[in-house]
Amino acid sequence: MPLRVLFVDDEEDLVSTVVERLELRGIEATGAVSGEQALTLVERQPFDVVLLDVRMPGLGGLEVIQRIKRTHPDLEVILLSGHGAREDVETGRRFGAFEYLQKPVDLEDVIATLHRAAARREHVHR
């Protein structure tokens, strides 16, 4: 079964590019351009991992991870940030983030991290 990933970022071009590149590597990827859209998608379809930008207008990534973990505690979330604020890293980990990646990210690093998160989810939640 392919890895199911939700990629959330407010930059539409980035979302479409990353989704396309993940799909070329056999990953079932879905994109969302807002925290609200991400929460709706998480309720409607199953994902193994969420790749989530921290800084977005409206509902930011730290609020989104809190809400996801409340309703789907077994869903792994990887946070992305172009800012790298230490408080965001610590807060994200406290909220249950699997990993924290700094933008710009190398796609191969992202894919390796997605697979590690999915493996942990499978191992922990059997």
C-alpha positions in Angstrom: 0.0 0.0 0.0 1.5 3.4 -0.9 2.4 5.9 1.7 -0.4 8.5 2.1 0.8 12.0 2.8 -0.9 15.3 3.3 1.3 18.3 2.5 0.1 21.7 3.9 1.6 25.0 3.0 0.2 28.4 2.1 2.4 28.7 -1.0 0.2 27.1 -3.7 3.0 26.7 -6.3 5.1 24.9 -3.7 2.2 22.6 -2.7 1.5 21.5 -6.3 5.3 21.0 -7.1 5.9 18.9 -3.9 2.7 16.8 -4.4 3.7 16.1 -8.0 7.3 15.2 -7.1 6.1 12.9 -4.2 3.6 11.2 -6.6 6.4 10.6 -9.1 8.1 8.6 -6.3 5.1 6.4 -5.6 3.8 8.3 -2.7 0.0 9.1 -2.6 0.2 12.8 -1.9 -2.6 15.4 -1.3 -2.1 19.1 -1.0 -3.8 21.7 1.2 -3.1 25.5 1.1 -4.5 26.4 4.6 -4.8 24.9 8.1 -8.6 24.8 7.7 -8.4 22.8 4.5 -5.9 20.4 6.1 -8.2 19.7 9.0 -11.1 19.1 6.7 -9.1 16.6 4.6 -7.8 14.8 7.7 -11.4 14.2 8.7 -12.4 13.0 5.2 -9.6 10.6 4.2 -6.9 8.5 5.8 -3.3 9.7 5.8 -0.1 8.2 7.2 1.8 11.4 7.7 1.1 15.1 7.5 3.9 17.4 6.3 2.9 20.8 7.8 4.2 24.3 7.4 4.4 26.1 10.8 3.8 29.7 9.6 0.6 30.2 7.6 -1.9 33.0 7.6 -5.1 32.2 9.5 -4.8 28.8 11.3 -1.0 28.2 11.7 0.7 24.9 11.9 1.1 24.7 15.6 -2.7 25.1 16.1 -3.3 22.6 13.3 -1.0 19.9 14.9 -2.8 20.4 18.2 -6.2 19.8 16.6 -4.9 16.8 14.5 -3.4 15.1 17.6 -6.6 15.6 19.6 -8.7 13.7 17.0 -6.0 11.5 15.4 -3.3 10.9 18.0 -1.7 8.1 15.9 -1.2 10.4 12.8 2.4 11.4 12.5 3.1 15.1 11.8 6.3 16.6 10.4 6.7 20.3 10.8 8.3 22.6 8.2 9.6 26.1 8.9 11.5 28.7 7.0 12.0 30.6 10.1 13.5 28.1 12.5 12.4 29.8 15.7 13.6 27.7 18.7 10.2 28.2 20.5 8.4 26.7 17.5 10.6 23.7 17.5 10.1 23.1 21.2 6.3 23.8 21.0 5.9 21.5 18.0 7.7 18.6 19.8 5.5 19.2 22.9 2.5 18.9 20.6 3.7 15.6 19.3 5.6 16.5 16.1 7.6 13.5 14.8 10.3 15.8 13.3 11.0 19.4 12.5 12.6 20.3 9.1 14.1 23.6 8.1 13.1 25.1 4.7 14.4 25.0 2.1 14.3 21.2 2.4 15.9 18.6 0.1 13.2 16.4 -1.3 15.2 13.2 -0.6 15.5 14.2 3.1 11.7 14.9 3.2 11.0 11.5 1.6 13.3 9.7 4.0 11.7 11.5 7.0 8.2 10.6 5.7 9.1 6.9 5.5 10.6 7.0 9.0 7.4 8.6 10.4 5.2 6.1 8.6 7.3 3.2 10.0 7.1 4.6 13.5 3.3 4.9 13.1 3.0 1.4 11.9 5.3 0.0 14.7 3.7 2.0 17.5 0.1 1.5 16.5 -0.2 -2.2 15.7 
